[in-house]
């Protein structure tokens, strides 16, 4: 392994590869081409590295080498390797060849790159006319293959070792596309520090089943899994997700693979209208942890079918037709295990205080003693929106009927366009949540009666008083300082008059 491998150099090489497409097509068109090429390069490097290792060990027995390669995480047909595509890059039809390679990988690996009857590569085509006419398209894809053949993007395990540089690079690309593309890409991506915070709050344990019903590119799920790996040195957990956007679902599948998360099930479809994570009886699966960043106040969420929902998710009330926040909350509540179930969901502040049906749902959830904490976050944390958000923590089994309110809205690391939560900000929130106590101007442990007295309104300023009284002004001190300044100004005026007189500019100058 090369000890000098540098994550930043890999990230930079990947981001520079975007220059090949800039000016030809929009980022939303080429993001999946870059991410898929990274995926193809990675599996080709892993395959080649392992093959070379076996060849060095069993050079005289090609049959044994072939047999050993059958135990790899995946199979890679010869004509589907990145190296095969690179060798033929000067020939016509690069786009068609790459698409054929992806199709061969999918066919050879059975269900590994397929879920819900959908292929990971189904919506991805390198042979698209969006890259221009055949000659231009062929040149662009040749340049892309040459960029990924650079030494910086040698992703062989013998070079990168056990470092998670591949998964980190994939996350880096997704994050940067979210930043540069605005709302369109940002709505499918939760900032990594927010995912870290939720994972810390929910404390995943070995043996946990973890679900994100609106999983986007899968980052939040991966963060939760990583907590089990790093804290307990265990891979004994299972990840589940569902994502309705086809391209984003594909990214989630590739993201899981690149992070070594083989024990996962990511379904494609609309979680509210058509939940796919079901048990053998056709009922909703139940999980130890459910965590999500659903789309804020989505208009078309499935109101028309909610009254007849066969899973009875909306028995506490049907959310408003034009605001689906509580639709996702109620779905998530229904998928929690009776004893160990705990849940973290990111929502807009309106969820805390809006009236009508939402008020009735909110009261029901509180009276059932499911709500554990309300955590206010700073504004400008999320890509594509500047509004502040809130994390709601729910638990199936609580030790009391209190709700902890935390106002973390004023503590963040400012950025040019986006704010961030620092490691210290996250540590303070987590420590406060675990302590479950009042902290002056930061946290308040509200009783059920406190909440009832506020008519079940959860608006954080009703509970956490962050008011800072202005310092009293000493008028006599201000007057004295003003007199000193006047005297000093008069002295300067006299001094200036003297200088002018010496220069012949005074009142008596001739």
BELGI-V721843 format. One record per run of one state. SS is the DSSP state (A for helix, B for strand, O for the rest). FROM is the first residue (numbers start at 1). LEN is the number of residues. If there is no record, write none. Layout:
BEGIN
SS|FROM|LEN ; SS|FROM|LEN
END
This chain:
BEGIN
O|1|6 ; A|7|14 ; O|21|6 ; A|27|31 ; O|58|4 ; A|62|8 ; O|70|8 ; A|78|3 ; O|81|1 ; A|82|6 ; O|88|6 ; A|94|15 ; O|109|5 ; B|114|2 ; O|116|2 ; B|118|2 ; O|120|9 ; A|129|3 ; O|132|2 ; A|134|15 ; O|149|2 ; A|151|3 ; O|154|3 ; A|157|4 ; O|161|4 ; A|165|17 ; O|182|1 ; A|183|4 ; O|187|5 ; A|192|11 ; O|203|6 ; B|209|4 ; O|213|6 ; A|219|14 ; O|233|5 ; B|238|6 ; O|244|2 ; A|246|13 ; O|259|5 ; B|264|5 ; O|269|9 ; B|278|1 ; O|279|5 ; B|284|1 ; O|285|2 ; B|287|1 ; O|288|1 ; B|289|4 ; O|293|10 ; A|303|4 ; O|307|18 ; A|325|10 ; O|335|1 ; B|336|1 ; O|337|5 ; B|342|7 ; O|349|1 ; A|350|4 ; O|354|3 ; A|357|11 ; O|368|3 ; B|371|6 ; O|377|12 ; B|389|7 ; O|396|7 ; B|403|5 ; O|408|5 ; B|413|1 ; O|414|6 ; B|420|1 ; O|421|2 ; A|423|13 ; O|436|3 ; B|439|1 ; O|440|3 ; B|443|4 ; O|447|1 ; A|448|6 ; O|454|6 ; A|460|3 ; O|463|12 ; A|475|28 ; O|503|8
END
